[in-house]
Amino acid sequence: MKLSDFDYELPPENIAQRPIQPRDSARLLVVDESLTDSTLKNLPGLFRPGDLLVFNNTRVIPARLIGKRKTAKIDVTLHKEEAPDTWRAFARPARKLKPGDQIDFAEDFTAEVTAKGEQGEVTLTFQHAGDDLRRQLEQYGAMPLPPYIKRNPLPDRQDHDDYQTMFAEVPGAVAAPTAGLHFTPEILAELSKKNIQHTFVTLHVGAGTFLPVRTDNVDEHRMHAEWGDVSKQTAMLINKTRANGGRIIPAGTTALRLLETAARADGTLKPFTGDTSLFIKPGYRFKAADMLFTNFHLPRSTLFMLVCAFAGTDRMKQAYQHAIDHDYRFYSYGDACLLAKDSKP
């Protein structure tokens, strides 16, 4: 497969810069045998009693920091915790950094560069650890919005609330599981009335989700690892739902990737805790998910490859062109789609 197989043209005006309010007033494109325009408020009517939605309850931390190495400005985005005081991060400009350098973010908040990787990645060891480090991030950090959401110079206070789902509970993500941004207590209440259950997994989404695929041969791309957890109780509920004929519907690509990581060959789930670097692309055989609720994703991205794998590449290209032609709002703060799984082997 070539990277160009997953390209499409998106007018810049289709990129949402703020979420629509209220959240559940977003538009919804239903992609199955046909393409149907709908809204989030109609979502409960598209499921069956006994179905199960799976949400990612990770919480985004203010992982973007602006500091200085001597007199040089350094822009840092943390992306994976290695130890209570140590994070992997993407730094700009990384060429100015070498192991042993100190970056000053505030008078009482510094980090040492303890390793340097490829593509702007560094390892930072902070003077604080654990809860103390998280308090420093809350004080000095900003929400790590993706680069296509334009802010000058940093995300604002509104983003601090907007870029967090109502389910956010377990801190550690540096990117939001954006499909969950659409859900409100009112939507959950309507789902409950229809006997549609929900449960949670945790996947700490990393900033690697924004990295471009740099290889023309898709098979050569390497995914960054992300930490996830599927509890025993969640695995049991998913297995019980499937045994009773209910459908498993991840809300977002992050929940889907974690379910597929924890799935056995027969589609049942086992508890899982650890890193996943699962790369889902066309040809992948899905084991755990029956439908997928998700946002619209960037061209030439691993997330667009994932939805093509799930619903079919030709079908997704048709769906995205329909969404562009009908002025849907794209990406993290944009509208959503509900995908039926491709029935072709």
C-alpha positions in Angstrom: 0.0 0.0 0.0 1.2 3.5 -0.9 0.7 6.6 1.3 -0.9 8.3 -1.7 -3.8 5.7 -1.5 -5.0 7.5 1.6 -5.0 11.1 0.3 -7.8 13.5 -0.2 -8.2 17.3 -0.6 -9.8 19.2 2.2 -10.6 22.9 2.0 -9.1 24.7 5.0 -12.4 26.3 5.8 -13.7 22.8 6.7 -11.3 22.5 9.6 -13.2 23.2 12.8 -11.4 25.8 15.0 -13.9 25.6 17.9 -16.4 22.8 18.9 -20.0 23.5 18.1 -22.1 24.3 21.2 -23.9 22.4 22.6 -21.6 19.4 22.0 -24.5 17.1 21.0 -25.7 19.4 18.2 -22.9 18.3 15.9 -23.7 16.7 12.6 -23.4 12.9 12.1 -22.8 11.1 8.9 -24.0 7.5 9.0 -21.9 5.3 6.7 -23.3 1.8 5.9 -24.9 0.7 2.6 -25.7 4.3 2.0 -24.7 7.7 3.3 -27.2 9.4 5.6 -26.9 12.9 7.0 -28.1 13.1 10.6 -27.2 14.7 14.0 -25.7 13.5 17.3 -29.1 13.8 18.9 -30.4 11.1 16.7 -27.5 8.7 17.7 -29.5 6.7 20.3 -32.0 5.7 17.7 -29.3 4.2 15.5 -28.4 1.5 18.1 -30.3 -1.5 19.4 -31.2 -2.5 22.9 -28.4 -4.5 24.3 -25.7 -2.8 22.4 -22.6 -1.5 24.3 -20.7 1.7 23.7 -17.0 1.7 24.8 -15.5 5.1 25.8 -12.0 6.1 26.6 -11.8 7.7 30.0 -8.3 9.1 29.7 -7.8 12.7 30.8 -5.7 15.2 28.8 -3.0 16.9 30.8 -1.6 20.3 30.0 1.4 18.8 28.2 2.6 21.6 26.1 5.4 23.7 27.6 7.4 26.7 26.5 10.9 27.0 28.0 14.4 28.2 27.4 17.8 26.5 26.9 20.0 29.4 27.8 18.6 32.1 25.5 17.0 29.7 22.9 13.2 29.3 23.1 12.1 25.6 23.2 8.6 24.4 22.5 7.9 21.0 24.1 5.0 18.6 23.9 5.2 15.6 26.3 3.8 12.4 24.8 4.6 9.4 26.9 5.4 8.9 30.6 8.4 6.7 31.2 8.7 7.2 35.0 7.1 9.5 37.6 9.7 12.2 36.8 10.5 11.3 33.1 8.6 11.8 29.9 9.4 11.3 26.2 8.6 14.6 24.4 8.7 16.3 21.0 10.8 19.4 21.1 11.2 22.3 18.6 13.9 23.1 17.7 15.3 19.8 18.8 18.6 20.5 17.0 19.5 22.9 19.7 19.3 20.2 22.4 21.7 17.5 23.5 21.8 15.2 26.6 22.8 17.1 29.7 21.1 20.3 28.6 18.7 22.0 31.0 15.4 23.5 29.9 13.9 26.2 32.2 10.1 26.5 32.0 9.8 28.6 35.2 12.0 29.7 38.1 11.0 26.6 40.0 10.3 24.2 37.1 13.1 22.7 35.0 14.0 19.5 33.2 17.2 17.9 32.0 17.5 16.4 28.5 18.6 12.8 29.3 18.3 11.3 25.8 17.7 12.3 22.2 15.9 10.3 19.6 14.7 10.8 16.0 12.2 13.2 14.5 12.5 15.8 17.2 12.0 13.4 20.1 13.8 13.9 23.4 13.6 12.4 26.9 13.2 14.8 29.7 13.7 14.2 33.4 12.1 16.8 35.6 13.0 18.1 39.1 9.5 17.1 40.3 7.7 13.7 40.0 4.3 12.3 40.2 1.6 14.5 41.6 4.1 17.4 42.2 4.9 17.3 38.5 1.2 17.2 37.5 0.7 20.3 39.6 3.5 22.1 37.8 2.0 21.1 34.5 -1.4 22.5 35.5 0.3 25.7 36.5 2.7 26.2 33.6 1.4 23.9 30.8 -1.1 24.4 28.0 -3.5 22.0 26.4 -1.6 20.2 23.6 -3.9 21.1 20.7 -3.1 19.6 17.3 -1.3 21.9 14.9 -4.3 22.4 12.6 -6.2 24.2 15.4 -4.7 27.7 15.3 -4.0 29.6 18.5 -1.6 32.5 19.1 0.5 31.9 20.9 -1.0 29.1 23.0 -4.4 27.4 23.6 -6.7 29.5 25.7 -8.8 28.9 28.8 -11.8 27.8 26.7 -9.7 25.0 25.2 -8.9 23.8 28.7 -12.6 22.8 29.0 -13.4 22.2 25.3 -10.5 19.7 24.7 -11.7 17.3 27.5 -14.5 14.7 27.3 -17.1 14.4 30.0 -15.6 11.0 30.8 -12.1 12.3 31.5 -10.9 10.6 34.7 -7.5 9.0 34.4 -4.8 11.7 33.8 -2.1 10.9 31.2 -3.2 11.7 27.7 -1.6 14.4 25.6 -4.3 14.3 23.0 -8.0 14.0 23.5 -10.0 11.0 22.4 -12.0 13.4 20.3 -15.0 11.1 19.5 -15.9 11.4 23.1 -16.1 15.2 22.9 -19.6 14.9 21.4 -21.3 13.2 24.3 -23.4 14.9 26.9 -25.3 13.8 30.0 -28.5 14.2 27.9 -27.2 11.8 25.2 -26.2 9.3 27.8 -29.7 9.5 29.4 -31.3 8.8 26.1 -29.0 5.8 25.5 -29.9 4.4 28.9 -33.6 4.7 28.2 -33.1 2.5 25.2 -31.1 -0.1 27.2 -27.9 0.8 25.5 -25.1 0.3 28.0 -21.7 1.9 28.1 -18.3 1.1 29.7 -14.8 2.4 29.8 -11.3 1.6 28.8 -8.2 3.8 29.3 -5.7 4.6 26.5 -3.4 7.5 27.1 -3.3 9.1 23.6 0.1 10.3 22.7 1.2 13.2 20.6 2.5 10.7 18.1 -1.1 10.5 16.8 -0.3 13.8 15.1 2.9 12.7 13.5 2.8 12.5 9.7 3.5 9.2 8.0 6.9 9.7 6.4 7.3 6.5 4.4 5.8 6.1 0.9 5.3 2.4 1.7 2.7 2.3 4.5 3.9 -1.0 5.8 7.2 0.6 6.8 5.6 3.1 9.2 6.3 2.6 12.9 3.6 3.5 15.4 4.5 5.2 18.7 3.5 3.1 21.8 0.7 4.2 24.0 -0.3 2.9 27.5 -3.7 1.3 27.9 -5.9 -0.6 30.3 -8.8 -2.9 29.8 -10.1 -4.0 33.3 -11.4 -7.5 34.1 -14.9 -6.0 34.7 -14.9 -4.3 31.3 -13.7 -7.4 29.5 -16.4 -9.5 31.2 -19.1 -7.0 30.2 -18.0 -6.9 26.6 -17.9 -10.7 26.4 -21.4 -11.0 28.1 -22.8 -8.4 25.6 -21.5 -10.3 22.6 -22.7 -13.6 24.0 -26.2 -12.0 24.3 -26.2 -10.8 20.8 -25.4 -7.1 21.5 -23.0 -5.1 19.3 -19.7 -3.6 20.6 -19.3 0.0 19.5 -16.1 1.8 20.4 -16.5 5.6 20.6 -13.3 6.6 18.9 -10.2 5.0 17.2 -8.3 5.0 20.5 -10.9 2.7 22.2 -11.0 0.6 19.0 -7.3 0.1 18.9 -7.2 -0.9 22.6 -10.1 -3.4 22.2 -8.4 -5.0 19.2 -5.1 -5.2 21.2 -6.9 -7.1 24.0 -9.1 -9.3 21.8 -8.6 -13.0 21.3 -8.9 -14.6 17.9 -12.6 -15.5 18.6 -13.5 -11.9 19.4 -13.6 -12.3 23.2 -11.6 -9.9 25.3 -9.1 -10.6 28.0 -8.0 -8.0 30.6 -5.0 -6.0 29.4 -2.6 -3.5 30.9 0.4 -2.2 29.0 1.7 -0.5 25.9 0.1 -1.0 22.5 1.6 0.1 19.1 -1.1 -1.7 17.0 -1.1 -0.3 13.5 -4.5 -1.0 11.8 -4.6 -0.6 8.1 -6.6 -2.2 5.2 -6.3 -5.9 5.3 -6.7 -6.0 9.1 -9.3 -8.5 10.4 -11.3 -6.9 13.2 -12.1 -9.1 16.1 -13.8 -6.9 18.8 -15.7 -4.1 17.2 -19.0 -4.3 15.3 -19.5 -0.5 14.6 -17.3 2.5 15.1 -18.3 6.1 16.1 -15.5 8.5 15.2 -14.6 11.9 14.0 -13.2 12.8 10.5 -9.5 12.3 10.2 -6.5 13.8 8.4 -5.5 12.6 4.9 -2.5 10.4 4.7 -2.8 9.6 8.5 -2.8 6.4 10.3 -6.3 7.2 11.6 -7.7 7.6 8.1 -6.1 4.2 7.3 -7.8 2.7 10.3 -11.3 3.8 9.2 -10.6 2.7 5.7 -9.7 -0.7 7.1 -12.9 -0.8 9.1 -15.5 0.4 6.5 -13.6 0.0 3.2 -11.2 2.5 1.5 -13.5 3.3 -1.4 -16.5 3.7 0.9 -14.6 6.1 3.2 -13.3 8.2 0.3 -17.0 8.5 -0.9 -18.1 9.4 2.6 -15.4 12.0 3.1 -16.1 13.6 -0.3 -19.8 13.7 0.7 -18.9 15.3 4.0 -16.8 18.0 2.2 -19.5 18.6 -0.4 -22.1 19.1 2.4 -19.9 21.3 4.6 -19.2 19.0 7.5 -16.7 20.2 10.0 -13.5 18.2 10.2 -11.0 16.9 12.7 -10.8 17.2 16.5 -13.4 19.9 17.1 -15.5 18.8 14.1 -18.5 16.6 13.3 -18.7 12.8 13.6 -19.6 9.7 11.6 -21.0 6.3 12.5 -19.4 3.5 10.5 -20.7 0.0 9.8 -18.0 -2.6 9.4 -17.2 -3.7 5.9 -18.7 -7.1 5.3 -16.1 -8.0 2.6 -13.4 -10.4 3.7 
